[in-house]
Amino acid sequence: MPSANSSLSSHAVDCLIVGGGIFGLSIARALLGAGFSVMIVDRAGAGEGASFGLLGALMPHMPARWNVKKEFQFNALKSLSKVKATLEEEVDLPTGYERCGRIVPLSNSNLKGHSQIRSDEAERVWQKAETGYFYELRCKVDYDGWLNPDFAPEGYAFDNLSARASPRLYCAAVKASVVKRGGVIREHCEVIEIKEQGAGVVVTLADGSNISAGQMVLSAGYQSFPILEAMLDRSNLGQGVKGQSLLVKADQGPGLPILYDRGLYVVPHDHGYCAIGSSSENEWQDPSSTDEICDEMWEKAQALCPAVRGAEVVNRWAGVRPKAIKRDPMIGFLPGSKRVFVATGGFKISYGIAHHIAQIAMERLSGLPDSFEVPPTFELSHHLSET
């Protein structure tokens, strides 16, 4: 139910969400399910920022050196199958989700040794006997035409926890759920000022209009950082990291795993499409242009994966992902506030954890205890600390 901290009768909505990416949409869906009235405002179109990418690789952190952060992501990925099924049933739209697994070719004995350590750790921390999830080494390359054996002289590592989803389909399905549950989405609305006022929050838009809400979530991707810096009189709380990717029509068969080799992903999607990426560019001029970096990834992908050689390139994409100052996601109330909540900085793992971030956001905005442990490094207070 809505938080008792809000004077709901005097506000347009219980909760206003600034930013309609996968974090913002997922939080809106969770809040609507808890009885809140919700409005999303987005400076472009909801789901059209970094969440509009092509890759869709949902992969766990390596199981070695297990910690709270890795366990949080593991549990989120583990629950995605159920989340996907519930979402697709609710809105009758596909998400492109499949738990397809991942291959990492082993190019030398040193990499093979590290992978053996990860395999041993996965047996313990992924609880294979209970969950069925594993990370194991295999000697023979048995994916004919999918993985170039020249890249795997020492075999390959395979995990069956990794999954993929179409970012655009998944985001569209969550957006449809928000609308179906009664949420309001206002697009092409730029926020220029946020103030806590009285028992709520007042947000001023670029057209001069105001929206009042009992509470607010700042989830505007990398554009959250300058807004947050202005509110807190701080600097350098995060940055935008540009990424490029491409989509090809390779007509590969079903049931193939993700390929990952030295920062390059080849992700098989439905209907014979395959996504390739993604770059990480800390310096950039045009956030939406593709260039020779995209060309280089395409050349490397064709060498790694024979099945995509000569495939038709149907789309190239570039966008800017939010990377908080201490890299991990940034969530939590502003210092001293119970009205303004921050949820941004998902960087490369947003789709895999968005439903868990949404659950935590809903509980904290409702004044409820967390239903599961949140990594301390995710907390806004951690990002604001000087160390």
C-alpha positions as CSV (number, residue, x, y, z in Angstrom):
1,M,0.0,0.0,0.0
2,P,1.2,3.6,-0.5
3,S,3.5,5.1,2.1
4,A,2.0,6.7,5.1
5,N,4.6,9.5,4.6
6,S,2.5,10.9,1.7
7,S,-0.4,13.3,1.9
8,L,-2.1,11.6,-1.0
9,S,-5.1,13.8,-1.4
10,S,-3.0,16.8,-2.2
11,H,-0.9,15.2,-4.9
12,A,-1.5,14.2,-8.5
13,V,-0.1,10.8,-7.9
14,D,1.4,8.7,-5.0
15,C,4.7,8.3,-6.8
16,L,6.2,10.1,-9.8
17,I,9.0,8.2,-11.6
18,V,11.5,10.3,-13.6
19,G,12.9,8.1,-16.3
20,G,11.2,5.3,-18.2
21,G,14.0,2.8,-18.7
22,I,13.8,-0.8,-17.5
23,F,14.5,0.3,-13.9
24,G,11.8,3.0,-14.0
25,L,9.2,0.8,-15.7
26,S,9.9,-2.2,-13.4
27,I,9.5,0.0,-10.3
28,A,6.3,1.5,-11.7
29,R,4.9,-2.0,-12.3
30,A,5.8,-3.1,-8.7
31,L,4.3,0.0,-7.2
32,L,1.1,-0.3,-9.2
33,G,0.8,-3.9,-8.0
34,A,1.1,-2.6,-4.4
35,G,-1.7,-0.1,-4.8
36,F,0.1,3.1,-5.6
37,S,-1.0,5.5,-8.3
38,V,2.0,6.1,-10.6
39,M,3.1,8.4,-13.3
40,I,6.3,8.1,-15.4
41,V,7.8,11.1,-17.1
42,D,10.6,10.6,-19.7
43,R,12.5,13.1,-21.7
44,A,12.3,10.9,-24.8
45,G,10.2,7.8,-25.1
46,A,9.8,5.3,-22.3
47,G,12.2,2.5,-23.0
48,E,14.0,4.3,-25.8
49,G,17.3,5.1,-24.0
50,A,19.9,2.7,-22.9
51,S,17.1,0.1,-22.4
52,F,16.5,0.1,-26.2
53,G,19.7,-1.8,-27.0
54,L,20.1,-5.0,-29.0
55,L,22.3,-7.4,-27.0
56,G,20.1,-8.8,-24.2
57,A,22.8,-11.1,-22.5
58,L,21.7,-12.0,-19.0
59,M,24.8,-13.5,-17.5
60,P,25.9,-14.1,-13.9
61,H,29.0,-12.8,-12.3
62,M,31.7,-15.5,-12.1
63,P,31.2,-17.7,-9.1
64,A,34.8,-17.4,-7.7
65,R,35.2,-15.0,-4.6
66,W,31.5,-15.2,-3.8
67,N,29.9,-12.2,-2.1
68,V,26.6,-10.5,-1.4
69,K,26.6,-8.7,-4.8
70,K,27.0,-12.0,-6.7
71,E,24.4,-13.7,-4.6
72,F,21.9,-10.9,-5.3
73,Q,22.4,-11.2,-9.0
74,F,22.4,-15.0,-8.9
75,N,19.0,-15.0,-7.1
76,A,17.6,-12.4,-9.6
77,L,18.7,-14.4,-12.6
78,K,17.4,-17.6,-11.1
79,S,13.9,-16.0,-10.7
80,L,13.7,-14.6,-14.2
81,S,12.0,-17.5,-15.7
82,K,9.0,-17.1,-13.4
83,V,9.0,-13.3,-13.9
84,K,9.0,-13.8,-17.7
85,A,6.2,-16.2,-17.6
86,T,4.0,-14.0,-15.3
87,L,4.7,-10.9,-17.4
88,E,4.0,-12.6,-20.8
89,E,0.8,-14.1,-19.5
90,E,-0.4,-10.7,-18.1
91,V,0.1,-8.7,-21.3
92,D,0.1,-11.4,-24.0
93,L,3.4,-10.2,-25.5
94,P,6.7,-12.0,-26.0
95,T,9.9,-11.0,-24.2
96,G,12.3,-13.0,-26.3
97,Y,13.5,-14.7,-23.1
98,E,15.3,-18.1,-23.1
99,R,17.7,-19.7,-20.6
100,C,20.2,-20.6,-23.3
101,G,23.4,-20.9,-21.4
102,R,26.8,-19.4,-22.2
103,I,30.1,-20.6,-23.8
104,V,33.5,-19.1,-23.0
105,P,36.3,-20.5,-25.2
106,L,39.5,-21.4,-23.4
107,S,42.4,-20.1,-25.5
108,N,45.2,-21.2,-23.1
109,S,46.0,-23.4,-20.1
110,N,46.1,-20.4,-17.7
111,L,42.5,-19.5,-18.6
112,K,41.5,-23.1,-18.3
113,G,43.0,-23.2,-14.8
114,H,41.0,-20.2,-13.7
115,S,37.9,-21.7,-15.2
116,Q,38.4,-24.9,-13.2
117,I,38.5,-22.8,-10.0
118,R,35.2,-21.2,-11.1
119,S,33.7,-24.5,-11.8
120,D,34.6,-25.8,-8.4
121,E,33.2,-22.7,-6.7
122,A,30.0,-22.9,-8.7
123,E,29.3,-26.4,-7.4
124,R,29.2,-24.9,-4.0
125,V,27.7,-21.4,-4.3
126,W,25.3,-22.1,-7.1
127,Q,24.1,-25.1,-5.2
128,K,24.0,-27.4,-8.2
129,A,22.4,-30.3,-6.3
130,E,19.4,-28.1,-5.4
131,T,19.2,-25.6,-8.3
132,G,20.6,-27.7,-11.2
133,Y,22.8,-24.7,-12.3
134,F,26.4,-25.4,-13.1
135,Y,29.6,-24.0,-14.6
136,E,31.7,-26.7,-16.1
137,L,34.6,-27.3,-18.4
138,R,34.2,-29.3,-21.7
139,C,37.0,-30.5,-23.8
140,K,35.5,-31.0,-27.3
141,V,33.9,-28.2,-29.2
142,D,30.6,-29.8,-30.1
143,Y,28.7,-26.8,-31.4
144,D,29.3,-27.3,-35.1
145,G,29.5,-24.0,-36.9
146,W,28.6,-21.9,-33.9
147,L,32.0,-21.7,-32.1
148,N,35.2,-21.6,-34.2
149,P,37.4,-24.4,-32.6
150,D,40.5,-22.3,-33.3
151,F,39.4,-20.1,-30.5
152,A,39.1,-23.0,-28.0
153,P,42.3,-25.1,-28.1
154,E,41.8,-25.9,-24.4
155,G,38.1,-26.5,-24.8
156,Y,35.4,-24.2,-23.3
157,A,33.5,-23.4,-20.2
158,F,29.8,-23.7,-20.2
159,D,27.2,-22.5,-17.7
160,N,23.5,-23.2,-17.9
161,L,22.4,-20.2,-15.8
162,S,23.0,-17.5,-18.4
163,A,20.0,-16.4,-20.4
164,R,19.0,-13.9,-23.1
165,A,16.0,-11.7,-23.7
166,S,15.2,-9.1,-26.4
167,P,15.7,-5.8,-24.6
168,R,13.1,-4.1,-26.8
169,L,10.5,-6.8,-26.4
170,Y,11.1,-7.1,-22.7
171,C,10.8,-3.4,-22.1
172,A,7.7,-3.2,-24.3
173,A,6.1,-5.9,-22.3
174,V,6.8,-4.2,-18.9
175,K,5.6,-0.9,-20.4
176,A,2.3,-2.6,-21.5
177,S,1.9,-4.0,-18.0
178,V,2.4,-0.5,-16.5
179,V,-0.4,0.8,-18.7
180,K,-2.7,-2.1,-18.1
181,R,-2.3,-1.7,-14.3
182,G,-3.4,2.0,-14.6
183,G,0.0,3.8,-14.7
184,V,0.3,7.0,-16.7
185,I,3.3,7.5,-19.0
186,R,4.2,11.0,-20.2
187,E,6.9,11.0,-22.9
188,H,9.0,13.9,-24.2
189,C,8.8,15.7,-20.9
190,E,12.1,17.0,-19.6
191,V,12.5,17.6,-15.9
192,I,14.4,20.8,-15.0
193,E,13.8,20.9,-11.2
194,I,12.9,18.7,-8.3
195,K,11.9,20.0,-4.9
196,E,10.7,18.4,-1.7
197,Q,7.8,20.6,-0.7
198,G,5.4,20.2,2.2
199,A,4.5,16.5,2.5
200,G,5.6,15.6,-1.0
201,V,7.7,16.4,-4.1
202,V,7.1,19.0,-6.8
203,V,8.7,18.4,-10.2
204,T,9.0,21.2,-12.8
205,L,9.1,20.3,-16.4
206,A,10.7,22.2,-19.3
207,D,7.3,23.6,-20.4
208,G,6.9,25.3,-17.1
209,S,4.3,22.9,-15.7
210,N,4.5,21.2,-12.3
211,I,3.7,17.7,-11.2
212,S,3.2,17.0,-7.5
213,A,3.6,13.6,-5.9
214,G,3.8,12.0,-2.5
215,Q,7.1,10.4,-3.4
216,M,9.4,10.3,-6.4
217,V,11.9,7.9,-8.0
218,L,14.8,9.3,-9.9
219,S,15.6,6.6,-12.5
220,A,16.7,8.6,-15.6
221,G,19.7,6.6,-16.6
222,Y,23.0,8.5,-17.0
223,Q,21.0,11.7,-17.0
224,S,20.2,11.0,-13.3
225,F,23.7,12.0,-12.3
226,P,23.6,15.7,-13.1
227,I,20.1,15.9,-11.6
228,L,21.4,14.2,-8.4
229,E,24.5,16.3,-8.3
230,A,22.5,19.5,-8.4
231,M,20.2,18.3,-5.7
232,L,23.0,17.3,-3.4
233,D,25.5,20.0,-4.4
234,R,28.0,17.2,-5.3
235,S,30.0,16.4,-8.4
236,N,31.2,13.3,-10.3
237,L,28.5,10.9,-9.0
238,G,28.5,8.9,-12.3
239,Q,28.9,9.0,-16.0
240,G,27.5,7.8,-19.2
241,V,29.3,5.0,-21.0
242,K,28.5,4.7,-24.7
243,G,27.9,1.2,-26.1
244,Q,27.5,0.1,-29.7
245,S,26.0,-3.2,-31.0
246,L,24.5,-4.6,-34.1
247,L,21.8,-7.1,-35.1
248,V,22.3,-9.6,-38.0
249,K,20.0,-12.1,-39.7
250,A,22.1,-15.3,-39.5
251,D,19.2,-17.8,-39.6
252,Q,20.9,-20.0,-36.9
253,G,18.9,-22.8,-35.5
254,P,17.2,-22.7,-32.0
255,G,18.8,-23.8,-28.7
256,L,22.2,-22.2,-29.2
257,P,24.1,-20.6,-26.2
258,I,25.6,-17.1,-25.9
259,L,29.2,-16.9,-27.0
260,Y,31.5,-14.7,-24.9
261,D,35.1,-14.1,-25.7
262,R,37.3,-11.3,-24.3
263,G,34.6,-8.7,-24.1
264,L,32.7,-9.7,-27.3
265,Y,29.2,-11.2,-27.1
266,V,27.4,-13.1,-29.8
267,V,23.8,-13.6,-28.6
268,P,21.3,-15.8,-30.5
269,H,17.8,-14.5,-30.5
270,D,14.5,-15.8,-31.9
271,H,13.7,-16.1,-35.6
272,G,17.4,-16.4,-36.6
273,Y,18.5,-13.0,-35.4
274,C,21.8,-12.6,-33.6
275,A,23.0,-9.6,-31.6
276,I,26.7,-8.7,-31.4
277,G,28.4,-6.2,-29.0
278,S,29.0,-4.3,-27.0
279,S,31.6,-1.6,-26.7
280,S,32.3,0.5,-23.6
281,E,33.4,4.0,-24.5
282,N,34.1,6.5,-21.7
283,E,34.7,9.3,-24.1
284,W,32.2,10.1,-27.0
285,Q,30.7,13.0,-28.9
286,D,27.5,11.6,-30.5
287,P,25.6,9.3,-28.2
288,S,23.6,7.6,-31.0
289,S,26.1,7.2,-33.8
290,T,27.9,4.0,-34.8
291,D,31.4,4.0,-36.3
292,E,34.5,1.8,-36.9
293,I,34.2,0.3,-33.4
294,C,31.0,-1.4,-34.5
295,D,32.7,-2.6,-37.7
296,E,35.6,-4.1,-35.7
297,M,33.1,-6.0,-33.4
298,W,31.4,-7.4,-36.5
299,E,34.7,-8.6,-37.9
300,K,35.7,-10.3,-34.6
301,A,32.3,-11.9,-34.3
302,Q,32.6,-13.5,-37.8
303,A,35.9,-15.0,-36.8
304,L,34.6,-16.3,-33.5
305,C,31.2,-17.6,-34.8
306,P,31.2,-19.1,-38.3
307,A,27.4,-19.2,-38.4
308,V,27.2,-15.4,-38.7
309,R,29.8,-15.0,-41.5
310,G,28.3,-13.0,-44.3
311,A,25.0,-12.5,-42.5
312,E,22.8,-9.5,-43.3
313,V,23.3,-6.6,-40.9
314,V,19.8,-5.4,-40.2
315,N,20.4,-2.8,-37.5
316,R,23.2,-0.9,-35.8
317,W,22.6,0.8,-32.5
318,A,24.4,3.1,-30.0
319,G,23.3,4.3,-26.7
320,V,24.6,5.5,-23.3
321,R,24.5,3.4,-20.2
322,P,24.6,4.7,-16.7
323,K,27.7,3.9,-14.6
324,A,27.7,5.2,-11.1
325,I,30.9,6.5,-9.5
326,K,31.5,3.2,-7.7
327,R,30.3,1.1,-10.7
328,D,27.5,-0.8,-8.9
329,P,23.9,0.2,-9.2
330,M,22.9,3.1,-7.0
331,I,19.7,2.8,-5.0
332,G,18.3,4.4,-1.9
333,F,16.6,7.5,-0.5
334,L,18.4,10.9,-0.6
335,P,20.1,11.6,2.8
336,G,17.5,12.7,5.3
337,S,14.6,12.0,2.9
338,K,11.8,9.5,2.7
339,R,10.3,11.0,-0.4
340,V,13.0,11.0,-3.1
341,F,14.3,7.6,-4.0
342,V,17.2,7.0,-6.5
343,A,17.4,3.9,-8.7
344,T,20.0,4.1,-11.5
345,G,23.5,2.9,-12.5
346,G,22.5,-0.6,-13.7
347,F,25.2,-0.2,-16.4
348,K,25.5,-3.7,-18.0
349,I,23.3,-5.7,-15.6
350,S,20.0,-3.8,-15.6
351,Y,17.8,-6.3,-17.3
352,G,18.9,-9.2,-15.1
353,I,18.2,-7.4,-11.8
354,A,15.5,-4.9,-12.6
355,H,12.7,-6.9,-11.0
356,H,14.6,-7.3,-7.8
357,I,15.5,-3.6,-7.7
358,A,11.8,-2.9,-8.3
359,Q,10.9,-5.1,-5.3
360,I,13.3,-3.3,-3.0
361,A,12.1,0.2,-4.2
362,M,8.5,-0.7,-3.7
363,E,9.2,-2.0,-0.2
364,R,11.2,1.0,0.9
365,L,8.7,3.5,-0.6
366,S,6.0,1.6,1.3
367,G,7.9,1.7,4.6
368,L,8.4,-2.1,4.6
369,P,11.5,-4.0,5.4
370,D,13.6,-5.4,2.5
371,S,12.5,-8.9,1.6
372,F,16.1,-9.9,0.8
373,E,19.6,-8.6,1.4
374,V,20.8,-5.7,-0.7
375,P,24.5,-5.5,-1.3
376,P,26.0,-2.6,0.7
377,T,27.8,-1.4,-2.4
378,F,24.4,-0.8,-4.1
379,E,23.3,1.7,-1.5
380,L,23.2,5.4,-2.4
381,S,25.0,6.1,0.9
382,H,28.0,4.0,-0.4
383,H,28.3,6.0,-3.5
384,L,28.1,9.2,-1.5
385,S,30.8,8.2,0.9
386,E,34.3,9.6,0.3
387,T,36.2,6.3,0.4
